Amino acid sequence: MKPKSALLTMFLIIATLSIGYGLQSNRPDRQQKNGEARVLPYEKITRTDEEWKSILTPEQFYVTRRGGTEIPFSGKYYGHKEKGTYQCAGCGNPLFSSSAKYDSGSGWPSFFEPVSPENVWTREDRSLGMVRVEVLCSRCDAHLGHVFPDGPPPTGLRYCVNSVALKFISD
């Protein structure tokens, strides 16, 4: 594939993901759906790095606040099958249901949809020489992982999430 073709393909993927949710802005405090402003059901959480470091483990801080990633197949929720809700490790925002979890074979917990589109937001990520779509917690802006357009029905999406960015609450 020629470089220009690859860039066009990635642009189309990002545009498709954004259009799929009908969002006109991917910032959670400015999201609109179908032309109407949406009110978030919670207040945004902002903390200093020192405050985050006092709440999170060093690995959680690295992943959620610095956009890092855990080693594939190493996360505690990769093969996890219990029923419940996966929340943001930083703020407790409900992110994904176990009913949307599936084995993608990627090495990270994978979900085909969030609990609610308002609970996550996305932005373009051009790190590591690639163009991807980063997924973040809409309440505290924690880096969760990335979303790809190769998931199962009904959404066709794969939210590939770091275990360390999550905490699990069983049903």
C-alpha positions as CSV (number, residue, x, y, z in Angstrom):
1,M,0.0,0.0,0.0
2,K,1.4,3.4,-0.9
3,P,1.9,5.9,1.9
4,K,-0.8,8.3,0.7
5,S,-3.3,5.3,0.4
6,A,-2.4,4.3,4.0
7,L,-3.0,7.8,5.3
8,L,-6.3,8.1,3.4
9,T,-7.4,4.7,4.8
10,M,-6.6,5.7,8.4
11,F,-8.4,9.0,7.9
12,L,-11.5,7.2,6.7
13,I,-11.4,4.8,9.7
14,I,-11.2,7.7,12.1
15,A,-14.0,9.6,10.4
16,T,-16.2,6.5,10.3
17,L,-15.7,5.9,14.1
18,S,-16.6,9.5,14.8
19,I,-19.6,9.5,12.5
20,G,-20.8,6.2,13.9
21,Y,-21.6,7.8,17.2
22,G,-23.0,11.0,15.6
23,L,-20.5,13.1,17.5
24,Q,-19.5,16.5,16.2
25,S,-16.7,17.0,18.7
26,N,-14.8,14.3,20.6
27,R,-14.1,16.4,23.7
28,P,-16.5,15.2,26.4
29,D,-17.3,18.7,27.7
30,R,-18.3,19.8,24.2
31,Q,-19.9,16.7,22.7
32,Q,-23.0,17.0,20.6
33,K,-25.2,14.3,19.2
34,N,-27.5,14.9,16.3
35,G,-26.8,18.6,16.5
36,E,-27.9,18.9,20.2
37,A,-25.5,19.6,23.0
38,R,-25.3,16.8,25.6
39,V,-25.0,17.4,29.3
40,L,-22.7,15.0,31.0
41,P,-24.2,13.3,34.1
42,Y,-21.2,14.1,36.3
43,E,-18.6,16.7,36.9
44,K,-15.2,16.4,35.3
45,I,-12.3,15.4,37.5
46,T,-9.1,17.2,37.3
47,R,-6.1,16.6,39.5
48,T,-2.4,17.4,39.5
49,D,0.2,14.8,38.6
50,E,1.1,14.6,42.3
51,E,-2.6,14.0,43.3
52,W,-2.8,11.2,40.6
53,K,0.4,9.7,41.9
54,S,-1.0,9.5,45.4
55,I,-4.1,7.7,44.1
56,L,-2.7,5.4,41.4
57,T,0.1,2.8,41.3
58,P,3.1,3.7,39.2
59,E,1.9,1.4,36.4
60,Q,-1.6,2.9,36.5
61,F,-0.1,6.4,36.4
62,Y,2.1,5.5,33.5
63,V,-0.7,4.1,31.4
64,T,-3.6,6.4,32.3
65,R,-1.8,9.7,32.7
66,R,1.1,9.2,30.3
67,G,-0.6,7.2,27.6
68,G,1.5,4.1,28.2
69,T,0.5,0.5,27.6
70,E,0.9,-2.8,29.4
71,I,2.6,-5.8,27.9
72,P,0.2,-7.9,25.8
73,F,-1.4,-11.0,27.5
74,S,-0.1,-9.7,30.9
75,G,-3.2,-7.8,32.3
76,K,-5.4,-9.3,35.0
77,Y,-8.5,-8.7,32.9
78,Y,-7.3,-10.2,29.6
79,G,-8.9,-13.6,30.3
80,H,-11.3,-12.5,32.9
81,K,-14.8,-13.9,32.5
82,E,-16.8,-12.8,35.6
83,K,-20.0,-10.8,35.1
84,G,-20.0,-7.2,36.1
85,T,-18.8,-3.7,35.1
86,Y,-15.3,-2.4,34.3
87,Q,-14.8,1.0,35.7
88,C,-12.0,3.6,35.3
89,A,-9.2,2.9,37.7
90,G,-8.8,6.6,38.4
91,C,-12.3,7.9,38.9
92,G,-14.7,4.9,39.0
93,N,-16.6,6.0,35.9
94,P,-18.5,2.9,34.5
95,L,-16.8,2.1,31.1
96,F,-17.6,-1.4,29.8
97,S,-19.9,-4.2,30.7
98,S,-18.8,-7.8,30.8
99,S,-21.6,-8.5,28.3
100,A,-19.7,-6.5,25.7
101,K,-16.3,-8.2,26.4
102,Y,-15.0,-10.7,23.9
103,D,-11.7,-12.5,23.1
104,S,-10.1,-10.6,20.3
105,G,-6.8,-12.4,20.6
106,S,-5.0,-9.1,20.8
107,G,-3.5,-9.5,24.3
108,W,-5.7,-6.9,25.9
109,P,-9.3,-6.9,27.2
110,S,-11.5,-6.1,24.3
111,F,-15.1,-4.8,24.2
112,F,-17.4,-4.0,21.3
113,E,-19.0,-1.0,22.9
114,P,-18.8,1.1,26.1
115,V,-21.6,1.1,28.8
116,S,-22.6,4.5,27.3
117,P,-21.0,6.6,24.5
118,E,-20.9,9.5,27.0
119,N,-18.6,7.6,29.3
120,V,-15.6,7.5,26.9
121,W,-14.3,9.9,24.3
122,T,-11.8,9.5,21.4
123,R,-9.1,11.4,19.7
124,E,-6.5,10.8,17.0
125,D,-3.2,9.3,18.3
126,R,-0.2,9.7,16.0
127,S,2.3,8.3,18.5
128,L,4.8,5.5,17.6
129,G,4.6,6.4,13.9
130,M,1.0,5.2,13.5
131,V,-2.4,6.8,13.2
132,R,-4.8,5.3,15.7
133,V,-7.9,6.3,17.7
134,E,-7.2,6.7,21.4
135,V,-10.0,6.0,23.9
136,L,-10.1,8.0,27.1
137,C,-12.4,8.2,30.2
138,S,-14.8,11.1,29.7
139,R,-14.8,11.9,33.4
140,C,-11.1,12.2,34.2
141,D,-9.4,11.9,30.7
142,A,-7.5,8.7,31.6
143,H,-5.9,7.0,28.7
144,L,-7.6,3.6,28.4
145,G,-6.3,2.2,25.1
146,H,-7.4,2.4,21.5
147,V,-10.5,1.6,19.4
148,F,-10.2,-0.2,16.0
149,P,-12.8,-0.9,13.3
150,D,-12.2,-4.7,13.3
151,G,-14.6,-5.8,16.1
152,P,-17.6,-8.1,16.1
153,P,-21.2,-7.2,15.5
154,P,-23.2,-5.3,16.4
155,T,-20.8,-2.4,16.3
156,G,-17.8,-3.7,14.4
157,L,-15.6,-1.9,16.9
158,R,-12.8,-3.3,19.1
159,Y,-12.1,-1.2,22.2
160,C,-8.7,-2.6,23.1
161,V,-8.2,-1.5,26.8
162,N,-5.3,-1.8,29.3
163,S,-6.3,-3.9,32.3
164,V,-4.4,-1.5,34.6
165,A,-6.7,1.3,33.5
166,L,-9.7,-0.6,34.8
167,K,-11.1,-1.9,38.0
168,F,-13.8,-4.5,38.0
169,I,-17.1,-4.5,40.0
170,S,-18.9,-7.8,40.0
171,D,-22.7,-8.1,39.6
